[in-house]
Amino acid sequence: MTQTSAEPPMKVAIIPVTPLQQNCTLVWCTKTMKGAFIDAGGDLDKLKLAIERSGVTIEKLLVTHGHIDHCGMTGILAKELGVPIEGPHEADRFWIAQLKEDGQRWGIQGEVFEPDRWLTDGETVTVGDLVLEVIHCPGHTPGHVIFYHAPSHFAIVGDVLFQGSIGRTDFPLGNHQDLIDSITQKLWPLGNDVTFVPGHGPNSTFGRERQTNAFVSDYALG
């Protein structure tokens, strides 16, 4: 498929998965039709259907953080598709190591995996011809990363930030101040016009959250 002048370089489809309705995101390069799932947590039949309908060739799986709803079945899908896993930051290794136990606790299938590449702040990942910036945003988990495509003013932020809320910090090694710092020091500088897909719920923009978010708006932080 060739890219037309009116076609954006990147397209995105959101597929809610698991009983927790986690936003798995299919991102693909319209020029090459190569794509990646970000946070393939479960419901693999849904994800395979999305591949079929989009005509995309999956070349890797990306992970924002190690919680069961975001990556419980990532290792299984990677083996089935024969593709590598990139992310999260290695500080979330302990979360991935307990995916099987967490899966039993939450009623979600989970399998431990070893990413082919742990990610660090300032690195990039590629999807086709797209280049996504990796930004380490600890707080919800210590190894949480987000993926940012600057040309599209678009970010996939996992459970760092939601429309009207922020990620929980009461899990092991969560840290509320780290999360606030990640949002205000790493996300806000990207620009008010950045649209983001959160780990759960509807999309929003950084600008809207700076105006209205009860936890991290400019007003709330005073």
Disulfide bonds with the S-S distance in Angstrom:
none
